[in-house]
């Protein structure tokens, strides 16, 4: 992701997604705080919700289906 402010905001979004009880809320809160404090990053607010919301759901569907087929 690089070593700039944009990379820090995106990393904080992914960190909030993987550590929160309500993942997207903590991811957006982390990114908002860093964006307001240090720099305005618009790309992070486009990437993180799409990756966390869409791609992870597709991966979960495939993984759950494969485990069900494996154990059944």
Residue, then its C-alpha position, 0 to 999 in steps of 0.5 A: x500500500x505504500x508509506x504515505x498517509x493514504x496507506x495509513x488510513x487504508x491500514x487503519x480501516x482494515x485493522x478496524x474491520x478485523x478487530x471490531x464487533x461491528x466491523x464496518x463501523x469501527x473501520x469507518x471510525x478509524x479511517x475518519x479519525x485519521x483522515x480528519x487529523x492528518x490528511x483527507x483520503x478519498x480512495x480509502x473510503x472507496x476501497x475498504x468498504x468494497x473489499x470488506x463488504x463484498x469480497x469477504x462475503x463472497x469468500x465466506x460463501x465459498x469457504x462455508x460451502x466447501x466445509x459443508x461439502x467436506x464434512x457431509 
